[in-house]
Structure formats: structure tokens, C-alpha cells
Amino acid sequence: MAMSDSSPSMFSATDRFAASSTSVLLLVGRILLGWLFFVSGYGKLMNIAGTAGYLTNLGVPAPELSAWIVAIVEFALGAVLILGLATRYASLVLFVFVLIATLLAHRYWEYPAAQQQAQFNNFLKNLAIMGGALAFFVTGAGRISIDGRMK
């Protein structure tokens, strides 16, 4: 993947490093983002009753079924991102998944004043995750991935 060297010359070493390390950096980024969802999904799978209870409190319809769907989707998204399998598709699903989760669980403006800052931070974190998902949608998985091996 070619990168344009649009930075001032004092940053050219950084540009060269980014260009020469793209595949490794995409792998690290995928592992970091995927691990978050892999571990979270695993935790939900190991405590499906707790997940269903949480979804019940949020007013999610069919919370028991929704708990299984959420847990499996998180676990699977984490795994495919780490592996770099169907990365662009997984990134779009991740974007939509996190958007829905944000709108359901992190409406910070509805929380008591003492909890608003923490919920606002979670809201912002989810926006950053959505940005990462969009970045992987654009870049793909990179060469060090199942997607890269299949090309």
C-alpha cells in the first residue's frame, strides 16, 4: 500500500517508517481492536444470564436471544479481525454493531449527573472504535492476514 509523503521534510522519517511497516502495523491494529471484542464476547458467552440481565435493563427485546446474538457476534468479530478474514465486511458489521451498542447503552445524557462523565467517556471510546472500524474498511487487513494470503 503506497502512502503519499505529504508531511514536511522533518517528518519524512515517520512517513518512511509508516510506509515500510504498513503490514505489521495493520496486524497490530487488528489484534488490538479484535482482542477487545474477542475477550468481551467470550466473557458474555461465559455469563449469558448476566448479559441477558443487562440487556433486559436496557429494554432490549427478547433479551435472552439477544444476549446469545451479541455474545456470538462480538466473539466472531474479534476472531475474524485478529485473523484478517473478510476484514472489510467485518469492519462494516463492527461499525454498525458498535453504533447500535452506543445508542442503546451509552446515552450519557440520560444518566444521573454522577455517572454522566463515565458514560460520556464510554460514548467517546465507542466513537473511536467506530473510527478504527472505518479505517480497516478502507485499508483492509494488510498482507499479514488471511485476506492477504488469499489475494
MOCORTA-V55330 format. One record per run of one state. SS is the DSSP state (h for helix, s for strand, l for the rest). FROM is the first residue (numbers start at 1). LEN is the number of residues. Records with the same first field share a line. If there is no record, write none. Layout:
BEGIN
SS: FROM-LEN ; FROM-LEN
END
This chain:
BEGIN
l: 1-8 ; 21-1 ; 47-1 ; 59-4 ; 84-3 ; 106-2 ; 111-2 ; 140-6 ; 151-1
h: 9-12 ; 22-25 ; 48-11 ; 63-21 ; 87-19 ; 108-3 ; 113-27 ; 146-5
END
